[in-house]
Amino acid sequence: MDDEAGRHEQERPDGTVKSATQMGRRILSAQELFADRQEIEIHLGDAVYRLRLTRAGKLILTK
């Protein structure tokens, strides 16, 4: 499967599939991140990013 398409699996050359957990990634649901909010802040170094959940269920990341 195409990992860049947002899927949680990656197909190996031998046809087996490696999960996101096996690749060392942490998986969080939007519900875990947002709880009852529509926007959260992500701090990275000196930068502050805002991640917003739209009514249409899309994510918007702004700096």
Secondary structure, DSSP 4 states (H G I P E B T S, - for coil): --GGGT-SEEE-TTS-EEETTTTT-----HHHHHTT-SEEEEEETTEEEEEEE-TTS-EEEE-
